[in-house]
Amino acid sequence: MQLPSQGPKHFPLLGHLPAISLDPLKFLSQLPTRYGDVVPLRMGVSRVLFVNEPALLNQMIRDRNWWRSDESRKGIRWFLG
């Protein structure tokens, strides 16, 4: 699976936060059709990947060797209990 070279255009420092805050469902639902199943985004100055591929999400959650930031580990732990 290849990552697109770029995701949607973003604002300096704010990243994609303004677009997401206006209409999150519309913004996130359009990403897979325009950019594929894995889309690089910017949340402020942080880089994140939006993953919309069930098999890859399953692998990311179950595989303990998959690289994750501390923030994502805390989020997954909170979400899954």
N, C-alpha and C positions, 0 to 999 in steps of 0.2 A: 504494500500500500504506500503510495507516494503522497507527500504533503504538497499542497499547492504552494507556489513560491510566495504568494501573498494572499491574505484574506481581504475583506472589504477595506475601503479607505477609512482611516481613523484620524482623530485629532491629536496634535502633539500634546503630551502630558495627560490628556483625558482618555486617549485611546478610543474604544468603542462604547464607553459608558454613556455618552449622550444618546446615541442611537438605541441602545438597549433600554435606557430609562424611558424613552418616548413610547415605545411599543415592544416590550420584550418578546412576546409570543410571535409577532410578525417578523422581527429581526432574526430570532433564532430559527424559526421555521423556514426561512428563505435561504439560510446558509447551505444546507446540503445540496439543494438543487443548483445553486450558483457556483459553489466552491468544492463540493465533494463531502465525503463522510468525516474527514478530519480537517478542521479549519483553524489556522492560527489567529488568535485574537489578542487584543491588548485591553487590559482592565487597568486603567490609569497607566502606570509605567511598567506593570507586571505583564509578562507574556503568558498566555494560557492556550490550551488546545480545546476546542469544542469537538467532542467525539460523538458521532451519530451513527455508529456501527455497532450493533448489539454484540457480535462476536468479539470485537476488540474491547468493548467495555467489560465483557465477562472476563476476558484474559487480564485486563488491567486490575480488576477487583480481586481476582483469585490468585494471580501469580505474585508471590512475595518478592520475587527478584525484579519486578517492574519498578522502574525509577519513579518515585513520587516525592513531592515536597512535603514538608511537615504539615503545611496548611491543608493539602489534599488528603493526607492521612487522617487528620483530625476530622475533616468534613465527611469522609467515607465512614469513619468509625461512628460519628454522630448519626449519620443517615441510616446505617445498617444496624446500629445498636451494639 
